[in-house]
Amino acid sequence: MKDAFKNNEISKAEMDWLKGEEERDLLLEKVYSIGSGFCLLLMILPLALPYSPSGVDLFDLLLSVNFYFPMLLGAAGIVLGWLGVKGNVRFYLVLLNSLMFTFYILVTWVAVFGFQEP
């Protein structure tokens, strides 16, 4: 791209516009990574701290939104992590969100099919 600038094929304004677009893309990737981390935090927190300092059961609070809400958070976390910053950050966000998504699918499967009367 810089060689094209030296040969006057790309104007300085176009070069600045491309640079600004790359910065916006990097910022958007960071926002996606933060969103994925937030989804991961919302899924891990009820398991790490069963009761908040105020005495509220965080797992019940998470399930009070919707029974399938943790799985929705897991799917959103995987997609946002995949769109996020490249490298180890992406790998760990997708991996941890996938593990939590799998855990909540198993918990949901046991809750739906495991507690039925014979």
N, C-alpha and C positions, 0 to 999 in steps of 0.2 A: 504494500500500500504506500509506503514511504517512497519507493522507487517511482511509482506513478506520480507522486507529488513533485519529485525532482524533475520529471519530464513534463511538468505542467499539464498532465492529463486530468488531475483532480485539483480543484481550486482550494484555497485555504479555508473558505467557508464550508465546503463539503467535508474537508478533513476534520474540522472542528465539530461538525454535525455528527460524523461517524464516531468521533471520540466521545461525544456526549451520549450517544446511543449506547456505546459499550459500557459507560459508567452507569447508565440507567439499568441496563441488563444485569450488571453486577449487584446493584442495589436491590433489584427485584429478586435475585437469587438469595441474597441475605435475608430478605423478608420471608421468602418461602422456607428457608432453614429455621428461622425463628418460629414460624408457625408450626413447623413439624416438631420442633422441640417443645412448644407449648402443648401440642396434642399428646406428646409422649409424657410430659409432666402430669397432665390431667389423668392419664391412664395409670401411671405409677404411684402417684400420691395416695390414692385410697388404699393401696396395698402396703405402702411404706408407713403411713400414719393412719391406722384404722379409725382413730378418733382424733378430731382436731382439738386444739387447746380449749375451745369453747364447748366441747362435748358433743359436737355434731358428728354423726357417722358419715364419713366422706363417701364410702361405697354406696350407701343408701341415697346420698345426695346425687351421686353420679347416675344411679339407676332411676332416680325420680324424674329425670328429664325424659327418658325413654328407655325401655328395656334394652334396645339395640344401640343406644347411644355410645357405649364404649367401642363397639365395632365400627361405628361411623367415624369416631375419632381415630381409630387405628388405620382405617382406609385413607382418611384425609392426611394423616401423618405420613403414610407411605408415599402418597402422591406428592405431597409438599416436599418431603425429603428427597425424592427423586428429582424434583425440579430445582432443588436448592444448590448450595455451593458445592462445587466438585471436590473430590479428594476424600480424605478420611472422614470428614464431617458427613458427607452424603452417605458413605458406607455405614457408619455407625447409626445414623438416624434411621435409615431404611431397615437395617438389621434389628435395632431395638423396637421400632414400631411394628415390624413384622412379628417379632416374638410376642409382644403384648397383644397384638391382634389375634394371633393364634391362641394365646392363653384365654382371652375373652370369648373366642369362638368355642373353645372346649368348655368353659364355664357355662355358657349359654346352652350348649348341647346337653350337658348334664342336667341343667335346670329344666329344660323343656322335656327331654325324654327320660331322664334318670329317676325322676320323682313321681312316676305314674304308678297308680295302683294296679296290681295284677288282676 
